[in-house]
Amino acid sequence: MFGSNLRRIRKQKMLSQADLAEKIGKTPQTVSWYESGRVYPSLKVIENIAQALDVSAAQLIEGNNMDINGFRYDCAYPCTPGK
C-alpha cells in the first residue's frame, strides 16, 4: 500500500520518479523500487518523501497492512522487507 500511495501522490503532484529522486537524494531506480514494494524506505526517508511531496507521512503509509516493523527509522540502503 505504501508504494501505491507514493505513486498516486507523486503523480498527483505531477512529478516524475527522477524529479522525486532528486528532491530526496535517491536514484530514480530507488523510487521505482519503493513504488513497486521491492524495497521499503526507512522512516527517515519516508519523512523526507513526505516533505518533498508536501503531505504527511501518515498519508504515505495509511492503509498499510504491513507490520510497522517493516519500516525502520535508520536502516542500511536499501531497506528490504523483514531485513
C-alpha positions, 0 to 999 in steps of 0.5 A: 500500500505504501508504494501505491500511495507514493505513486498516486501522490507523486503523480498527483503532484505531477512529478516524475520518479527522477524529479522525486529522486532528486528532491530526496537524494535517491536514484530514480531506480530507488523510487521505482523500487519503493513504488513497486514494494521491492524495497521499503524506505526507512522512516527517515526517508519516508519523512523526507518523501513526505516533505518533498511531496508536501503531505504527511507521512501518515498519508504515505503509509495509511492503509498499510497492512504491513507490520510497522516493523517493516519500516525502520527509522535508520536502516542500511540502503536499501531497506528490504522487507523483514531485513 
